[in-house]
Amino acid sequence: MQLSRRTMLTSMAAMAAIPSWCFAAEPRRTLLAYYSYTGNTRLVAEKLRAHVGAQLLEIKMADPYPSDIRKAAERSRYELETGTLPALLDDPSDVSDYDLILVGGPVWWNTVAAPIMSFLERTDFRGRSVGLFATYALNPSHYESNFAAQAHNASVLPGLMINEFDIASGRGSDAIVSWVSTPSIVPY
């Protein structure tokens, strides 16, 4: 069947009127990097991965915190107060292959945990969108602003903050689904 010139032009005009976001685009390449001390952030990272299909990268320390939470808290506070950030087991991966990097960790001392700060300090996010997520028990008051200050050259997206009690009770899932459904995280 041969289409007339008029049919072809009408079809082309109709296609031009459709917004570009309606066409299937290549999916975003996403890296999901996280640090978890108690396992709460790991649970959130795994749920996020199920929704966005990201490559998972666990941030590991060369010298992990002790299992005694008081000793771990003392050490982490010292690291944050002195700026002596912990060495990571591996160098941060090259993030240039990713369009979106989701970075998560616990809130310690009302701010970004030292292992996450170490990852942010060692990673160049030039031209990348970075979404933060964090788990907390108390007030996460300075987390987002401190994260943004540490994420060099990144376009920092609105974050996801989940209370550890909501994670334990299973109520955190709604917040996760809502966050990954925002256009800044899943634009198409």
DOLOSE-843979 format. One record per residue: residue in three letters; x, y, z of N, C-alpha, C in turn. Coordinates in steps of 0.2 Angstrom, whole numbers, always signed. Example, Ala and Ser with C-alpha at 12.3 -4.5 7.8 and 13.67 -1.06 7.14 Angstrom:
- marro; n.xx; n.yy; n.zz; ca.xx; ca.yy; ca.zz; c.xx; c.yy; c.zz
- Ala; +66; -28; +39; +62; -22; +39; +66; -16; +39;
- Ser; +64; -11; +35; +68; -5; +36; +64; +0; +39;
This chain:
- marro; n.xx; n.yy; n.zz; ca.xx; ca.yy; ca.zz; c.xx; c.yy; c.zz
- Met; +4; -6; +0; +0; +0; +0; +4; +6; +0;
- Gln; +3; +11; -4; +7; +17; -5; +3; +22; -2;
- Leu; +6; +26; +2; +3; +32; +6; +4; +38; +1;
- Ser; -2; +42; +1; -1; +49; -2; +3; +54; +1;
- Arg; +5; +58; -3; +10; +64; +0; +6; +67; +6;
- Arg; +0; +68; +5; -4; +72; +10; -5; +68; +17;
- Thr; -6; +61; +16; -6; +57; +22; +1; +57; +26;
- Met; +6; +57; +22; +13; +57; +25; +14; +63; +29;
- Leu; +12; +69; +26; +13; +75; +29; +9; +76; +35;
- Thr; +3; +74; +35; -2; +74; +40; +1; +70; +46;
- Ser; +3; +64; +44; +6; +59; +50; +12; +63; +53;
- Met; +17; +66; +49; +23; +69; +51; +21; +75; +56;
- Ala; +16; +79; +54; +14; +84; +58; +11; +82; +65;
- Ala; +7; +76; +65; +4; +74; +71; +10; +71; +75;
- Met; +15; +68; +73; +20; +66; +77; +24; +71; +80;
- Ala; +25; +77; +76; +29; +83; +79; +25; +86; +84;
- Ala; +18; +85; +85; +15; +88; +90; +15; +84; +96;
- Ile; +17; +78; +96; +17; +74; +102; +24; +76; +106;
- Pro; +23; +77; +113; +29; +79; +117; +34; +74; +116;
- Ser; +40; +76; +117; +46; +71; +116; +46; +66; +122;
- Trp; +43; +68; +128; +44; +63; +133; +39; +57; +132;
- Cys; +35; +57; +127; +30; +52; +126; +34; +46; +123;
- Phe; +40; +47; +120; +43; +42; +116; +48; +38; +121;
- Ala; +49; +32; +120; +53; +28; +124; +60; +30; +123;
- Ala; +63; +32; +128; +70; +34; +128; +75; +29; +131;
- Glu; +81; +29; +130; +86; +24; +133; +85; +25; +140;
- Pro; +85; +20; +144; +84; +20; +151; +90; +23; +154;
- Arg; +89; +27; +160; +95; +30; +163; +99; +24; +166;
- Arg; +106; +25; +165; +111; +21; +168; +112; +23; +175;
- Thr; +110; +19; +180; +110; +21; +187; +115; +17; +191;
- Leu; +118; +20; +196; +123; +17; +201; +120; +19; +208;
- Leu; +119; +14; +212; +116; +14; +218; +122; +12; +223;
- Ala; +125; +18; +226; +131; +16; +231; +128; +18; +238;
- Tyr; +130; +13; +243; +128; +14; +249; +133; +12; +255;
- Tyr; +132; +14; +261; +136; +12; +266; +130; +10; +272;
- Ser; +131; +4; +275; +126; +2; +280; +130; -1; +286;
- Tyr; +129; +2; +292; +132; -1; +298; +127; -6; +301;
- Thr; +121; -5; +302; +116; -9; +305; +112; -13; +301;
- Gly; +112; -12; +294; +108; -15; +289; +102; -11; +287;
- Asn; +100; -6; +291; +94; -2; +288; +95; +1; +282;
- Thr; +101; +4; +280; +102; +7; +274; +103; +2; +268;
- Arg; +105; -4; +270; +106; -9; +265; +99; -11; +263;
- Leu; +94; -12; +268; +87; -14; +266; +84; -8; +261;
- Val; +85; -2; +263; +82; +3; +258; +86; +3; +251;
- Ala; +92; +2; +251; +96; +1; +245; +93; -5; +241;
- Glu; +92; -10; +244; +89; -16; +240; +82; -15; +237;
- Lys; +78; -11; +241; +71; -9; +239; +72; -4; +233;
- Leu; +76; +0; +234; +77; +5; +228; +80; +2; +222;
- Arg; +84; -3; +223; +87; -6; +217; +81; -10; +213;
- Ala; +77; -13; +217; +71; -17; +214; +67; -12; +210;
- His; +67; -6; +212; +62; -1; +208; +66; +3; +202;
- Val; +72; +4; +203; +76; +8; +198; +80; +3; +193;
- Gly; +82; -3; +195; +86; -7; +191; +93; -5; +191;
- Ala; +96; -2; +197; +102; +1; +197; +108; -5; +198;
- Gln; +114; -3; +196; +120; -7; +198; +121; -5; +206;
- Leu; +122; -10; +210; +123; -9; +217; +130; -9; +219;
- Leu; +133; -4; +223; +139; -4; +225; +139; -3; +232;
- Glu; +142; -7; +236; +142; -7; +244; +149; -3; +245;
- Ile; +148; +2; +249; +154; +6; +251; +157; +3; +257;
- Lys; +163; +0; +257; +166; -4; +262; +172; +0; +265;
- Met; +173; +0; +271; +179; +3; +274; +185; -2; +274;
- Ala; +191; +1; +273; +197; -3; +274; +198; -6; +281;
- Asp; +196; -1; +286; +196; -3; +293; +189; -2; +296;
- Pro; +185; -7; +295; +178; -7; +298; +177; -4; +305;
- Tyr; +171; -1; +306; +170; +1; +313; +169; -6; +317;
- Pro; +171; -5; +324; +170; -11; +328; +162; -12; +329;
- Ser; +161; -19; +331; +153; -20; +332; +150; -17; +338;
- Asp; +155; -15; +343; +152; -12; +349; +150; -5; +346;
- Ile; +144; -3; +347; +141; +3; +344; +144; +9; +348;
- Arg; +145; +8; +354; +148; +14; +358; +155; +16; +355;
- Lys; +159; +11; +354; +166; +12; +351; +165; +15; +344;
- Ala; +161; +12; +340; +160; +14; +333; +157; +22; +333;
- Ala; +153; +23; +338; +150; +30; +338; +156; +35; +340;
- Glu; +160; +33; +345; +166; +37; +347; +171; +38; +341;
- Arg; +172; +33; +338; +177; +34; +332; +174; +38; +326;
- Ser; +167; +37; +325; +164; +41; +320; +164; +48; +321;
- Arg; +163; +50; +328; +162; +57; +330; +169; +60; +329;
- Tyr; +174; +56; +331; +181; +59; +330; +183; +60; +323;
- Glu; +181; +56; +319; +182; +56; +311; +179; +63; +309;
- Leu; +173; +64; +311; +169; +69; +308; +171; +76; +311;
- Glu; +173; +76; +318; +176; +82; +321; +183; +84; +318;
- Thr; +187; +79; +317; +194; +81; +314; +194; +81; +307;
- Gly; +189; +78; +303; +190; +78; +296; +194; +73; +294;
- Thr; +196; +68; +298; +200; +62; +296; +195; +57; +294;
- Leu; +194; +57; +288; +189; +52; +285; +192; +45; +284;
- Pro; +188; +40; +285; +191; +33; +284; +192; +31; +277;
- Ala; +198; +27; +277; +200; +25; +270; +194; +19; +268;
- Leu; +193; +19; +262; +188; +15; +259; +192; +9; +256;
- Leu; +189; +3; +256; +192; -3; +254; +194; -3; +247;
- Asp; +190; +0; +243; +192; +1; +236; +191; +8; +234;
- Asp; +195; +11; +229; +194; +17; +226; +187; +18; +224;
- Pro; +184; +24; +224; +177; +24; +221; +177; +23; +214;
- Ser; +172; +19; +212; +172; +18; +205; +171; +24; +200;
- Asp; +173; +23; +194; +172; +28; +189; +165; +29; +188;
- Val; +162; +35; +189; +155; +36; +189; +153; +39; +182;
- Ser; +158; +40; +178; +156; +43; +171; +152; +39; +167;
- Asp; +151; +32; +168; +146; +28; +164; +139; +28; +166;
- Tyr; +138; +32; +171; +131; +33; +174; +128; +40; +173;
- Asp; +122; +40; +172; +118; +46; +172; +116; +48; +178;
- Leu; +114; +44; +183; +111; +45; +189; +115; +41; +194;
- Ile; +117; +44; +200; +120; +40; +205; +116; +42; +212;
- Leu; +114; +36; +215; +110; +37; +221; +115; +35; +226;
- Val; +116; +39; +231; +120; +38; +237; +117; +38; +243;
- Gly; +118; +32; +247; +114; +32; +254; +118; +30; +259;
- Gly; +116; +32; +265; +120; +30; +271; +116; +32; +277;
- Pro; +118; +31; +283; +115; +33; +289; +117; +40; +291;
- Val; +112; +43; +295; +113; +49; +298; +117; +48; +305;
- Trp; +123; +51; +305; +126; +51; +312; +128; +58; +314;
- Trp; +127; +59; +320; +128; +66; +323; +125; +71; +319;
- Asn; +119; +70; +317; +114; +75; +313; +117; +76; +306;
- Thr; +122; +72; +303; +125; +74; +297; +127; +67; +293;
- Val; +130; +68; +288; +132; +62; +284; +138; +58; +287;
- Ala; +137; +51; +287; +141; +47; +290; +148; +48; +287;
- Ala; +153; +47; +291; +160; +48; +288; +162; +43; +282;
- Pro; +160; +37; +282; +161; +33; +276; +158; +36; +270;
- Ile; +152; +39; +270; +149; +42; +264; +153; +48; +263;
- Met; +155; +52; +268; +159; +58; +266; +165; +56; +263;
- Ser; +168; +51; +265; +174; +49; +261; +173; +47; +254;
- Phe; +167; +44; +253; +166; +42; +246; +164; +48; +242;
- Leu; +161; +53; +245; +159; +59; +241; +165; +63; +240;
- Glu; +170; +63; +244; +176; +67; +244; +180; +64; +238;
- Arg; +180; +58; +237; +185; +54; +232; +181; +53; +225;
- Thr; +175; +55; +225; +172; +54; +218; +170; +61; +215;
- Asp; +172; +61; +208; +170; +67; +204; +163; +65; +201;
- Phe; +158; +69; +203; +152; +68; +200; +150; +73; +194;
- Arg; +155; +76; +191; +155; +81; +186; +149; +78; +180;
- Gly; +144; +83; +180; +139; +82; +175; +134; +76; +177;
- Arg; +134; +74; +183; +130; +68; +185; +124; +71; +190;
- Ser; +119; +68; +189; +113; +69; +194; +114; +64; +200;
- Val; +114; +67; +206; +115; +63; +212; +109; +64; +217;
- Gly; +106; +58; +218; +101; +58; +223; +103; +55; +229;
- Leu; +101; +58; +235; +104; +55; +241; +98; +52; +245;
- Phe; +100; +47; +249; +95; +44; +253; +98; +42; +260;
- Ala; +94; +43; +265; +97; +42; +272; +92; +38; +276;
- Thr; +95; +35; +281; +91; +32; +286; +93; +35; +293;
- Tyr; +88; +36; +297; +90; +40; +303; +86; +38; +309;
- Ala; +88; +39; +315; +84; +37; +321; +82; +44; +324;
- Leu; +87; +49; +324; +86; +55; +327; +85; +60; +322;
- Asn; +87; +67; +323; +86; +72; +319; +91; +72; +313;
- Pro; +89; +72; +307; +94; +72; +301; +95; +80; +299;
- Ser; +95; +84; +303; +95; +91; +302; +100; +94; +297;
- His; +106; +92; +297; +111; +95; +292; +113; +90; +287;
- Tyr; +110; +84; +286; +112; +79; +281; +112; +82; +274;
- Glu; +106; +84; +272; +106; +86; +265; +110; +92; +263;
- Ser; +111; +97; +267; +116; +102; +265; +123; +100; +266;
- Asn; +125; +96; +270; +132; +94; +271; +133; +89; +265;
- Phe; +128; +85; +263; +129; +80; +257; +130; +84; +251;
- Ala; +126; +89; +250; +127; +94; +244; +134; +97; +244;
- Ala; +136; +99; +250; +143; +102; +250; +148; +98; +248;
- Gln; +148; +91; +250; +153; +86; +249; +153; +83; +242;
- Ala; +147; +83; +239; +146; +80; +232; +149; +84; +227;
- His; +155; +84; +225; +159; +89; +221; +156; +88; +214;
- Asn; +154; +94; +211; +152; +94; +204; +146; +91; +202;
- Ala; +142; +89; +207; +136; +85; +206; +130; +90; +206;
- Ser; +125; +88; +202; +118; +91; +202; +114; +87; +207;
- Val; +113; +89; +213; +110; +86; +219; +103; +86; +218;
- Leu; +99; +81; +218; +92; +80; +218; +89; +80; +225;
- Pro; +83; +81; +225; +79; +81; +232; +80; +74; +235;
- Gly; +81; +74; +241; +83; +67; +245; +77; +63; +247;
- Leu; +79; +57; +250; +74; +53; +253; +77; +52; +260;
- Met; +73; +54; +265; +75; +53; +272; +70; +48; +275;
- Ile; +73; +42; +278; +68; +37; +280; +70; +36; +288;
- Asn; +65; +36; +292; +66; +35; +299; +67; +27; +300;
- Glu; +72; +25; +304; +73; +18; +305; +67; +14; +308;
- Phe; +63; +18; +312; +57; +15; +315; +52; +13; +309;
- Asp; +52; +17; +304; +47; +16; +298; +50; +10; +294;
- Ile; +57; +9; +294; +60; +3; +291; +58; -3; +294;
- Ala; +59; -3; +301; +58; -9; +305; +50; -11; +305;
- Ser; +46; -6; +304; +39; -8; +304; +36; -9; +297;
- Gly; +40; -8; +292; +38; -9; +285; +35; -3; +282;
- Arg; +34; +2; +286; +31; +8; +283; +35; +12; +278;
- Gly; +41; +11; +278; +46; +15; +273; +45; +13; +266;
- Ser; +42; +8; +264; +41; +6; +257; +37; +11; +253;
- Asp; +32; +14; +256; +28; +20; +253; +32; +26; +251;
- Ala; +37; +28; +256; +41; +33; +254; +46; +32; +249;
- Ile; +48; +25; +249; +53; +23; +243; +50; +24; +237;
- Val; +44; +21; +236; +40; +21; +230; +38; +28; +227;
- Ser; +36; +32; +232; +35; +39; +231; +41; +43; +228;
- Trp; +47; +42; +231; +53; +45; +229; +55; +43; +222;
- Val; +55; +36; +221; +58; +34; +214; +53; +36; +209;
- Ser; +47; +37; +211; +42; +39; +206; +42; +47; +204;
- Thr; +46; +51; +207; +47; +58; +205; +51; +58; +199;
- Pro; +49; +63; +195; +52; +64; +188; +60; +65; +189;
- Ser; +62; +68; +194; +70; +69; +194; +73; +62; +195;
- Ile; +70; +57; +198; +73; +51; +199; +72; +46; +193;
- Val; +65; +46; +191; +63; +42; +185; +60; +47; +180;
- Pro; +64; +50; +176; +61; +55; +171; +56; +53; +166;
- Tyr; +56; +46; +164; +52; +44; +159; +48; +38; +161;
